Amino acid sequence: MPRVLGKCLIGAVTVAAAVACSSTGGKPADAGAGSGAGTADTPRMTVAMVTHAPQGDVFWSMVQKGAEAAAAKDNVELLYSSDDDPGRQANLVQSAIDSKVDAIAVSLAKPDAVASAIAAADAAGIPVVALNAGLDDWQRLGTKMFFGLDIEAAGKMSGEQLAGAGGKHALCVIQEQGNVVLEQMCQGAGGGFGTGKVDTLYVQGSDMPSVQSALTAKLQQDRSIDSIVTLNAPIGMAALTSRSEAGSSAEITTVNVTPEVASAIESGDILAAVDQQGWLQGYLAVDSLWLYQTNNNVIGGGQPVLTGPTLVNRDNIAAIAPLVDKGTR
């Protein structure tokens, strides 16, 4: 199993929020990590992965697991750090540069906030790839590859599922105001929902009790809401409780598949989930940098490499659920 560093990759920068850090490599990836392959005999290299993940987010734990699996295979020391404040995320990228890492992977939820740090990496000769967020911005910012979701297509998929279930009035729940990924996903949901009405509810995703309270209140206030679009798994599960508390029968879709979401899809409590394959995003980001540094490979040929969206509903959940339980989806 990967070992965990005692302190984060932050250099002289003091970060108020908790930051997850790990270092991997030098041993075969375990079966739970999805590989089991031996370590590469290429020279040891260090890759920093810096994301906008909030503390304790289950999806980003999956991304990190994928990155750790690739690092173990590729003889890479992985330094993972995260902060959902865009300024502090940029500081983490700069700290990675100051530490003279060999390569960097970064998520671009608020791309302009990290643009100067990415430019500094380029000036230092450190290759950067983007993952998860940044489909519209990764080339403009000068990153070499992108691994992630077609955001608007994901939102459209959710909207289409709800419209197909007879929805006429949807509520799209955004857990972080100003996050371009979430805004685009709600826009996509509106496109997929057709002629139906779509409202937006902004909540503080780090405070789940307040999320549930706000959603319950909204459903009680407007009984015409028959569809709920949530944009991460924990809020999807919170929506189940809010629906029950409000006495609503609204259908629910969400993004990402956790064991809890898989169970809810199996029981019919959640209509569908959009799977962006977070484990794969983390794996490809690290593996691509190893390939670039050791063999000058560029995956995608200048085009984004999409890991989703993939629709998960009652038609295919039986095949997906075991992989979710295993920790590789």
Secondary structure as GFF3:
##gff-version 3
##sequence-region A 1 329
A	DSSP	three_ten_helix	31	33	.	.	.	ID=ss1
A	DSSP	beta_strand	45	51	.	.	.	ID=ss2
A	DSSP	alpha_helix	58	74	.	.	.	ID=ss3
A	DSSP	beta_strand	76	82	.	.	.	ID=ss4
A	DSSP	alpha_helix	86	98	.	.	.	ID=ss5
A	DSSP	beta_strand	103	107	.	.	.	ID=ss6
A	DSSP	alpha_helix	111	123	.	.	.	ID=ss7
A	DSSP	beta_strand	128	132	.	.	.	ID=ss8
A	DSSP	beta_strand	146	149	.	.	.	ID=ss9
A	DSSP	alpha_helix	151	164	.	.	.	ID=ss10
A	DSSP	beta_strand	169	174	.	.	.	ID=ss11
A	DSSP	alpha_helix	180	192	.	.	.	ID=ss12
A	DSSP	beta_strand	197	202	.	.	.	ID=ss13
A	DSSP	alpha_helix	208	221	.	.	.	ID=ss14
A	DSSP	beta_strand	227	230	.	.	.	ID=ss15
A	DSSP	alpha_helix	233	246	.	.	.	ID=ss16
A	DSSP	beta_strand	251	255	.	.	.	ID=ss17
A	DSSP	alpha_helix	259	267	.	.	.	ID=ss18
A	DSSP	beta_strand	272	275	.	.	.	ID=ss19
A	DSSP	alpha_helix	278	295	.	.	.	ID=ss20
A	DSSP	beta_strand	305	308	.	.	.	ID=ss21
A	DSSP	beta_strand	310	312	.	.	.	ID=ss22
A	DSSP	alpha_helix	317	326	.	.	.	ID=ss23
###
